[in-house]
Amino acid sequence: QVQLVESGGGLVQPGGSLRLSCAVSGRVVSMLGMGWYRQAPGKQREMVAGINNWGITTYIDSVKGRFTISRDNGQNTVYLRMNSLKPEDTAVYYCNRNNLDSGAFDWGQGTQVTVSS
């Protein structure tokens, strides 16, 4: 019912920046809480940033001050601005509900972020 399409990843040198986009389509209620997740090689998927239906944002400690989650005013796209990227940020990045217990959408393909010199 809901499709998530992530884009914007790529290869970037340490210290570089990327902006990821998550296009949300389908019958989605306005002001839906959303989050960005990542899965690094050999590691479990983790939520790195979230924005709830009130616009309140949360981040894991390792990305605070570097990543910013936002959404457009039409609630059609969720963004993740990533600055000062580090090699440990390398992962496939996904978007989904900020609270998966509320009912996760089908996962998209994700977008690969590789931070390497």
N, CA, C and O atoms as a DFTB+ gen file, in Angstrom:
468 C
 N C O
     1  1       0.817      -1.204       0.000
     2  2       0.000       0.000       0.000
     3  2       0.851       1.255       0.000
     4  3       0.477       2.264      -0.597
     5  1       1.991       1.195       0.665
     6  2       2.915       2.311       0.737
     7  2       4.243       1.871       0.140
     8  3       4.756       0.796       0.453
     9  1       4.784       2.709      -0.714
    10  2       6.063       2.443      -1.339
    11  2       7.091       3.450      -0.849
    12  3       6.814       4.647      -0.770
    13  1       8.265       2.961      -0.525
    14  2       9.370       3.779      -0.070
    15  2      10.520       3.631      -1.054
    16  3      10.946       2.517      -1.359
    17  1      11.013       4.738      -1.543
    18  2      12.106       4.732      -2.497
    19  2      13.186       5.666      -1.996
    20  3      12.996       6.881      -1.936
    21  1      14.319       5.093      -1.638
    22  2      15.445       5.860      -1.140
    23  2      16.389       6.203      -2.285
    24  3      16.552       5.429      -3.228
    25  1      16.999       7.358      -2.188
    26  2      17.951       7.783      -3.200
    27  2      18.926       8.772      -2.587
    28  3      18.729       9.245      -1.468
    29  1      19.964       9.074      -3.319
    30  2      20.911      10.092      -2.911
    31  2      22.229       9.579      -2.383
    32  3      23.139      10.367      -2.126
    33  1      22.352       8.281      -2.216
    34  2      23.598       7.733      -1.730
    35  2      24.681       7.774      -2.790
    36  3      24.452       8.163      -3.935
    37  1      25.857       7.364      -2.375
    38  2      26.982       7.347      -3.280
    39  2      28.278       7.187      -2.536
    40  3      28.302       6.912      -1.337
    41  1      29.346       7.363      -3.259
    42  2      30.690       7.289      -2.709
    43  2      31.167       8.691      -2.380
    44  3      31.127       9.586      -3.224
    45  1      31.613       8.874      -1.161
    46  2      32.068      10.177      -0.707
    47  2      33.296       9.992       0.167
    48  3      33.430       8.985       0.862
    49  1      34.185      10.963       0.128
    50  2      35.373      10.922       0.964
    51  2      35.043      11.315       2.398
    52  3      34.069      12.029       2.634
    53  1      35.836      10.860       3.349
    54  2      35.619      11.300       4.726
    55  2      35.572      12.816       4.823
    56  3      36.368      13.521       4.204
    57  1      34.624      13.301       5.612
    58  2      34.402      14.728       5.735
    59  2      33.413      15.286       4.743
    60  3      33.014      16.445       4.855
    61  1      33.013      14.494       3.782
    62  2      32.077      14.949       2.778
    63  2      30.647      14.924       3.265
    64  3      30.367      14.591       4.417
    65  1      29.742      15.284       2.363
    66  2      28.331      15.395       2.691
    67  2      27.481      14.738       1.627
    68  3      27.861      14.665       0.458
    69  1      26.332      14.263       2.047
    70  2      25.321      13.727       1.162
    71  2      23.955      14.097       1.707
    72  3      23.791      14.301       2.910
    73  1      22.982      14.183       0.825
    74  2      21.599      14.325       1.228
    75  2      20.803      13.172       0.652
    76  3      20.699      13.016      -0.565
    77  1      20.248      12.375       1.532
    78  2      19.413      11.260       1.134
    79  2      17.961      11.697       1.071
    80  3      17.522      12.560       1.831
    81  1      17.230      11.093       0.162
    82  2      15.812      11.371       0.011
    83  2      15.030      10.080       0.113
    84  3      15.472       9.033      -0.360
    85  1      13.881      10.159       0.723
    86  2      12.951       9.048       0.829
    87  2      11.615       9.508       0.283
    88  3      10.921      10.309       0.909
    89  1      11.262       9.004      -0.875
    90  2       9.981       9.325      -1.478
    91  2       8.933       8.348      -0.981
    92  3       9.096       7.133      -1.096
    93  1       7.870       8.879      -0.434
    94  2       6.796       8.083       0.134
    95  2       5.581       8.224      -0.761
    96  3       5.118       9.336      -1.017
    97  1       5.071       7.120      -1.229
    98  2       3.888       7.133      -2.070
    99  2       2.868       6.146      -1.545
   100  3       3.194       5.228      -0.793
   101  1       1.640       6.349      -1.950
   102  2       0.546       5.527      -1.483
   103  2      -0.351       6.308      -0.546
   104  3      -0.235       7.526      -0.409
   105  1      -1.241       5.584       0.088
   106  2      -2.177       6.210       1.018
   107  2      -1.515       6.333       2.376
   108  3      -1.521       5.400       3.179
   109  1      -0.953       7.488       2.614
   110  2      -0.208       7.754       3.831
   111  2      -0.851       8.924       4.556
   112  3      -1.154       9.952       3.951
   113  1      -1.054       8.763       5.829
   114  2      -1.624       9.835       6.629
   115  2      -0.601      10.952       6.771
   116  3       0.603      10.703       6.820
   117  1      -1.084      12.162       6.837
   118  2      -0.208      13.305       6.993
   119  2       0.502      13.268       8.342
   120  3      -0.002      12.715       9.320
   121  1       1.677      13.870       8.362
   122  2       2.492      14.002       9.569
   123  2       2.857      12.654      10.182
   124  3       2.940      12.508      11.401
   125  1       3.070      11.683       9.317
   126  2       3.485      10.364       9.764
   127  2       4.914      10.416      10.278
   128  3       5.790      11.011       9.651
   129  1       5.142       9.791      11.419
   130  2       6.491       9.715      11.933
   131  2       7.352       8.803      11.070
   132  3       6.951       7.690      10.731
   133  1       8.520       9.281      10.723
   134  2       9.415       8.540       9.851
   135  2      10.814       8.523      10.433
   136  3      11.178       9.366      11.253
   137  1      11.581       7.557       9.996
   138  2      12.947       7.441      10.450
   139  2      13.862       6.957       9.345
   140  3      13.429       6.357       8.361
   141  1      15.133       7.235       9.538
   142  2      16.176       6.698       8.678
   143  2      16.907       5.603       9.430
   144  3      17.286       5.768      10.590
   145  1      17.095       4.501       8.763
   146  2      17.785       3.347       9.301
   147  2      19.006       3.055       8.442
   148  3      19.066       3.444       7.276
   149  1      19.956       2.382       9.019
   150  2      21.105       1.946       8.239
   151  2      21.548       0.574       8.694
   152  3      21.380       0.191       9.851
   153  1      22.109      -0.143       7.766
   154  2      22.659      -1.449       8.046
   155  2      24.048      -1.514       7.432
   156  3      24.207      -1.515       6.211
   157  1      25.037      -1.568       8.291
   158  2      26.418      -1.676       7.864
   159  2      26.771      -3.138       7.650
   160  3      26.097      -4.022       8.178
   161  1      27.813      -3.398       6.887
   162  2      28.212      -4.790       6.643
   163  2      28.451      -5.540       7.943
   164  3      29.201      -5.084       8.806
   165  1      27.812      -6.687       8.072
   166  2      27.988      -7.521       9.242
   167  2      27.340      -7.017      10.507
   168  3      27.590      -7.565      11.580
   169  1      26.511      -5.985      10.419
   170  2      25.889      -5.411      11.593
   171  2      24.375      -5.407      11.460
   172  3      23.830      -5.559      10.366
   173  1      23.708      -5.230      12.591
   174  2      22.261      -5.147      12.613
   175  2      21.789      -3.779      12.135
   176  3      22.508      -2.786      12.238
   177  1      20.583      -3.749      11.617
   178  2      19.997      -2.494      11.198
   179  2      19.650      -1.657      12.425
   180  3      19.133      -2.176      13.415
   181  1      19.936      -0.380      12.352
   182  2      19.657       0.533      13.441
   183  2      19.024       1.804      12.902
   184  3      19.303       2.223      11.779
   185  1      18.172       2.409      13.710
   186  2      17.612       3.698      13.353
   187  2      18.578       4.780      13.785
   188  3      18.978       4.832      14.948
   189  1      18.953       5.638      12.866
   190  2      19.913       6.684      13.161
   191  2      19.246       8.030      13.395
   192  3      19.816       8.887      14.071
   193  1      18.065       8.231      12.858
   194  2      17.378       9.505      13.004
   195  2      15.891       9.281      12.842
   196  3      15.466       8.425      12.066
   197  1      15.104      10.044      13.567
   198  2      13.664       9.953      13.459
   199  2      13.020      11.313      13.578
   200  3      13.565      12.228      14.194
   201  1      11.852      11.429      12.980
   202  2      11.052      12.639      13.108
   203  2       9.616      12.186      13.321
   204  3       9.061      11.461      12.496
   205  1       9.015      12.611      14.423
   206  2       7.683      12.136      14.725
   207  2       6.632      13.027      14.088
   208  3       6.954      13.985      13.387
   209  1       5.360      12.697      14.343
   210  2       4.281      13.430      13.696
   211  2       4.166      14.860      14.178
   212  3       3.456      15.661      13.571
   213  1       4.853      15.196      15.261
   214  2       4.891      16.564      15.749
   215  2       6.111      17.332      15.245
   216  3       6.268      18.515      15.548
   217  1       6.973      16.667      14.481
   218  2       8.172      17.304      13.988
   219  2       9.357      17.225      14.922
   220  3      10.391      17.837      14.656
   221  1       9.235      16.492      16.003
   222  2      10.335      16.332      16.939
   223  2      11.321      15.318      16.380
   224  3      10.929      14.234      15.950
   225  1      12.587      15.669      16.388
   226  2      13.624      14.825      15.818
   227  2      14.457      14.178      16.906
   228  3      14.638      14.734      17.989
   229  1      14.954      13.004      16.601
   230  2      15.851      12.282      17.482
   231  2      16.983      11.696      16.660
   232  3      16.828      11.413      15.473
   233  1      18.130      11.517      17.315
   234  2      19.316      10.992      16.658
   235  2      20.071      10.107      17.631
   236  3      20.029      10.314      18.844
   237  1      20.754       9.129      17.088
   238  2      21.688       8.399      17.918
   239  2      22.908       9.281      18.148
   240  3      23.209      10.174      17.357
   241  1      23.597       9.013      19.239
   242  2      24.680       9.895      19.652
   243  2      25.759      10.041      18.582
   244  3      26.334      11.119      18.428
   245  1      26.032       8.988      17.858
   246  2      27.144       9.014      16.925
   247  2      26.917       9.942      15.735
   248  3      27.870      10.284      15.035
   249  1      25.681      10.354      15.494
   250  2      25.403      11.222      14.352
   251  2      24.915      12.594      14.767
   252  3      24.710      13.453      13.910
   253  1      24.722      12.826      16.053
   254  2      24.264      14.126      16.512
   255  2      25.247      15.216      16.106
   256  3      26.459      15.065      16.255
   257  1      24.714      16.298      15.600
   258  2      25.535      17.396      15.132
   259  2      26.021      17.238      13.715
   260  3      26.544      18.189      13.133
   261  1      25.863      16.060      13.146
   262  2      26.303      15.811      11.780
   263  2      25.140      15.524      10.830
   264  3      25.173      15.924       9.666
   265  1      24.120      14.835      11.325
   266  2      22.982      14.448      10.495
   267  2      21.770      15.292      10.867
   268  3      21.594      15.666      12.026
   269  1      20.946      15.583       9.884
   270  2      19.707      16.307      10.101
   271  2      18.598      15.649       9.304
   272  3      18.698      15.508       8.086
   273  1      17.543      15.246       9.995
   274  2      16.387      14.677       9.335
   275  2      15.334      15.764       9.171
   276  3      15.139      16.591      10.062
   277  1      14.668      15.756       8.045
   278  2      13.635      16.743       7.775
   279  2      12.628      16.151       6.807
   280  3      12.835      15.065       6.265
   281  1      11.549      16.865       6.598
   282  2      10.530      16.447       5.653
   283  2      10.025      17.657       4.911
   284  3      10.102      18.778       5.413
   285  1       9.508      17.439       3.720
   286  2       8.949      18.556       2.990
   287  2       7.564      18.878       3.528
   288  3       6.970      18.098       4.272
   289  1       7.064      20.048       3.134
   290  2       5.801      20.500       3.712
   291  2       4.606      19.707       3.214
   292  3       3.521      19.804       3.789
   293  1       4.781      18.932       2.168
   294  2       3.716      18.077       1.681
   295  2       3.763      16.664       2.228
   296  3       2.906      15.840       1.907
   297  1       4.757      16.381       3.050
   298  2       4.929      15.072       3.681
   299  2       5.167      13.957       2.667
   300  3       4.941      12.785       2.966
   301  1       5.617      14.318       1.483
   302  2       5.864      13.318       0.462
   303  2       7.290      12.797       0.462
   304  3       7.551      11.710      -0.054
   305  1       8.209      13.551       1.032
   306  2       9.614      13.198       1.007
   307  2      10.244      13.470       2.364
   308  3       9.991      14.499       2.992
   309  1      11.053      12.544       2.793
   310  2      11.840      12.687       4.010
   311  2      13.304      12.726       3.621
   312  3      13.752      11.941       2.785
   313  1      14.042      13.632       4.222
   314  2      15.436      13.836       3.878
   315  2      16.347      13.511       5.052
   316  3      15.948      13.578       6.215
   317  1      17.561      13.162       4.718
   318  2      18.609      13.024       5.705
   319  2      19.853      13.712       5.170
   320  3      20.515      13.206       4.264
   321  1      20.163      14.872       5.738
   322  2      21.386      15.570       5.400
   323  2      22.503      15.035       6.279
   324  3      22.409      15.066       7.506
   325  1      23.541      14.552       5.658
   326  2      24.666      13.970       6.359
   327  2      25.904      14.793       6.058
   328  3      26.333      14.894       4.909
   329  1      26.466      15.372       7.087
   330  2      27.688      16.153       6.983
   331  2      28.806      15.463       7.739
   332  3      28.568      14.588       8.572
   333  1      30.024      15.869       7.437
   334  2      31.204      15.351       8.129
   335  2      31.195      13.834       8.189
   336  3      31.402      13.239       9.246
   337  1      30.958      13.229       7.064
   338  2      30.807      11.783       7.017
   339  2      32.100      11.074       7.393
   340  3      33.200      11.532       7.086
   341  1      31.932       9.954       8.059
   342  2      33.024       9.133       8.531
   343  2      32.931       7.750       7.903
   344  3      31.850       7.329       7.490
   345  1      34.045       7.043       7.827
   346  2      33.982       5.689       7.268
   347  2      32.977       4.788       7.979
   348  3      32.365       3.928       7.345
   349  1      32.799       4.973       9.282
   350  2      31.847       4.152      10.008
   351  2      30.401       4.454       9.669
   352  3      29.506       3.735      10.113
   353  1      30.149       5.504       8.888
   354  2      28.812       5.772       8.392
   355  2      28.468       4.915       7.175
   356  3      27.324       4.917       6.720
   357  1      29.429       4.200       6.659
   358  2      29.194       3.362       5.496
   359  2      28.128       2.324       5.799
   360  3      28.254       1.557       6.754
   361  1      27.090       2.299       4.995
   362  2      25.968       1.396       5.213
   363  2      24.979       1.576       4.079
   364  3      25.090       2.494       3.266
   365  1      24.012       0.677       4.044
   366  2      22.834       0.879       3.229
   367  2      21.808       1.589       4.090
   368  3      21.495       1.135       5.191
   369  1      21.287       2.690       3.601
   370  2      20.361       3.515       4.350
   371  2      18.944       3.306       3.840
   372  3      18.691       3.318       2.635
   373  1      18.029       3.114       4.777
   374  2      16.627       2.867       4.492
   375  2      15.765       3.866       5.246
   376  3      16.192       4.438       6.249
   377  1      14.565       4.069       4.762
   378  2      13.577       4.822       5.514
   379  2      12.382       3.933       5.814
   380  3      12.107       2.974       5.093
   381  1      11.683       4.260       6.875
   382  2      10.482       3.546       7.271
   383  2       9.830       4.320       8.410
   384  3      10.251       5.429       8.738
   385  1       8.810       3.736       9.004
   386  2       8.187       4.351      10.173
   387  2       9.220       4.557      11.269
   388  3      10.140       3.755      11.429
   389  1       9.060       5.636      12.018
   390  2       9.973       5.856      13.124
   391  2       9.717       4.900      14.280
   392  3      10.582       4.702      15.133
   393  1       8.546       4.318      14.305
   394  2       8.203       3.303      15.289
   395  2       7.680       2.091      14.533
   396  3       6.526       2.067      14.103
   397  1       8.524       1.097      14.375
   398  2       8.140      -0.063      13.591
   399  2       7.015      -0.846      14.247
   400  3       6.292      -1.573      13.564
   401  1       6.856      -0.714      15.543
   402  2       5.753      -1.382      16.222
   403  2       4.407      -0.809      15.817
   404  3       3.373      -1.440      16.037
   405  1       4.407       0.377      15.230
   406  2       3.179       0.959      14.717
   407  2       2.762       0.348      13.391
   408  3       1.683       0.649      12.880
   409  1       3.597      -0.498      12.838
   410  2       3.324      -1.123      11.562
   411  2       4.304      -0.674      10.509
   412  3       4.118       0.368       9.881
   413  1       5.348      -1.455      10.314
   414  2       6.364      -1.100       9.334
   415  2       5.809      -1.205       7.927
   416  3       5.018      -2.096       7.618
   417  1       6.233      -0.289       7.086
   418  2       5.975      -0.424       5.673
   419  2       6.928      -1.453       5.078
   420  3       7.930      -1.821       5.690
   421  1       6.600      -1.905       3.886
   422  2       7.544      -2.754       3.178
   423  2       8.833      -1.978       2.943
   424  3       8.810      -0.825       2.511
   425  1       9.945      -2.620       3.230
   426  2      11.235      -1.965       3.082
   427  2      11.559      -1.745       1.614
   428  3      11.303      -2.601       0.767
   429  1      12.125      -0.580       1.332
   430  2      12.626      -0.319       0.003
   431  2      13.970      -0.972      -0.209
   432  3      14.433      -1.753       0.622
   433  1      14.593      -0.650      -1.323
   434  2      15.893      -1.219      -1.640
   435  2      17.034      -0.541      -0.904
   436  3      18.145      -1.068      -0.855
   437  1      16.767       0.622      -0.333
   438  2      17.810       1.359       0.342
   439  2      18.723       2.058      -0.646
   440  3      18.639       1.854      -1.857
   441  1      19.590       2.881      -0.103
   442  2      20.580       3.564      -0.916
   443  2      21.935       3.430      -0.241
   444  3      22.072       3.677       0.957
   445  1      22.920       3.043      -1.010
   446  2      24.242       2.748      -0.482
   447  2      25.014       4.037      -0.244
   448  3      25.120       4.890      -1.125
   449  1      25.544       4.159       0.955
   450  2      26.452       5.248       1.299
   451  2      27.795       4.626       1.626
   452  3      27.901       3.800       2.532
   453  1      28.808       5.018       0.898
   454  2      30.152       4.527       1.122
   455  2      31.064       5.712       1.376
   456  3      31.195       6.602       0.536
   457  1      31.688       5.715       2.533
   458  2      32.599       6.784       2.926
   459  2      33.994       6.195       2.943
   460  3      34.328       5.395       3.816
   461  1      34.796       6.584       1.993
   462  2      36.115       6.004       1.844
   463  2      36.987       6.936       1.030
   464  3      36.509       7.658       0.156
   465  1      38.265       6.908       1.331
   466  2      39.234       7.651       0.557
   467  2      39.904       6.767      -0.479
   468  3      40.759       7.236      -1.230
